[in-house]
Amino acid sequence: MLLKLGSMLAVVAAWFGLSLLLPATVLPGPWQTLNVLIENVVDGQVHQHLLATLGRVAGGLALAMAVGVPVGIVMGLNRFAEKTLDVWVMVALTVPSLCYAILAFIWIGLNETAAIVAIGLTSAPSIAINLWEGVKNIDTRLFKMARVFNASRWVIVRRVLFPQVLPYIMASLRFGLGIVWKITVLVELLGRPDGVGFQLFYWYQLADMGQVLAWTLLFTLVMLFIELVILQRLERRLFAWRPEVRL
Amino acid sequence: MSREATDNGILVEGLIKEFPGQRVLDGLDLTVASGEFVCLLGPSGCGKSTLLNILSGLDGDYRGTVRFGGRAMAPGGKPPLTIGYLFQEPRLLPWLTAERNVDFALENSRVPRARWAAIKDHYFALTGLQAFRHYYPHQLSGGMAQRLSLVRALAIEPDVLFMDEPFSGLDELTARRLRVDLLDIWRQTGKTILFITHNSYEATFLGDRVVVLSRGGIRNQITVDVPRPRDYDDAALFQVGKTVSATFIEAAEAAERGRSEGTAHPD
């Protein structure tokens, strides 16, 4: 924790040092950026855009998990499914996120649904791959144990398979969140009238570096909060039985 | 647990098991009397694990008959008796505490819930694990984890215990203690035990009878006529162990030869 704090301080210090050398239109310092951010918050425009973005992130992530998790699990457990699907997952992964966004906006229209579909489908392959690799590592010897002790198929799925897959679902949730954030901003830039991505693009066009950095900073802070405070705690609680999480 | 009243013996006749291009069991006959402790000794690849998979109902694809206490097991069906199983590794569910691991087995058994507490108390005490009931598997030593899997196997009140090299992953000192404990438990409960091992002296120390398997079937059977409780340093036991060991080595060499002759399907 101290190490983390130290490295953060070092980066902020480096940012400050660089900002002294460069003109404020190119790189405003941390203090100025924070001021702009605080002004934005006081103005009351931040929460509207942030909520719009968060909503899309949540929707996109939910869709990505709903598609990616089952595909990944089936691929990890079943050799036939693995052989059939792996090419398509790779293809889906290779298509640039911009293509998904453009296709979604053209086919579905410039609306919220299209945005969420674009975000979800772009991140689903990464989640599927993440889970596929993880599920390959689960201990299948425990299935035999459960069968010897007369567990039914449903009991085996629920009490032997699911607890083993859960850590990988959680990991892919965190991993997916990182991807979804980035795609959401891109999708907003392309086809939505609000959100953090829209703001970034707007201030970029006005060449206002202070605002661009302020929105980037906001975004990073919210993301760190979700990652460090919410997800890590949830994970620690869920996996108290695991030796590596026990502190 | 009246050992005379019910027949918990195992009778295997003409058991044939084939994998593609290879006959693993070739008309195997085996009798285990009710309450008997039989050790199966054999080189790797002789079909020991295959046999246990069939006997425990995991593998229904075989020919021949398997009877438990006189009742035939339908191929593809479950054994008509309750089977307790010990694996080479503890195979505990790592996200459950020691006690919940035993509950997992009990929940899928016929033991009425009202008796669970008493059964668990009994076997946790018997294996010296009562202080560790709320520990997770990773907090237990290898020997303790294997004891816990013994508790799990016994808790479901099995008629027969199958043990698949359960002590081979432990250090010799721990393994010795567990063998003595196992014999105590066996003396108290009178379970029928089929114990697989590749350690001649372990087989001799534990078993009433040692069945040496070679490729496909039984090579020899040696009755261990040494009174119990047995002592590791007993000279008579050591003599029997030497015979068992020699038979085992012969069986292993025969299996090697069989393998190199049958070059059509090298595995």
Interface residues (C-beta under 8 A of the other chain):
Chain A: R141 L142 K144 M145 A146 R147 V148 F149 N150 A151 S152 V155 R159 V160 P163 F239 W241 R242 P243
Chain B: S56 L58 K78 I83 Y85 F87 E89 R91 L93 P94 W95 L96 F104 A105 E107 N108 S109 Y136 H138 R152 I156
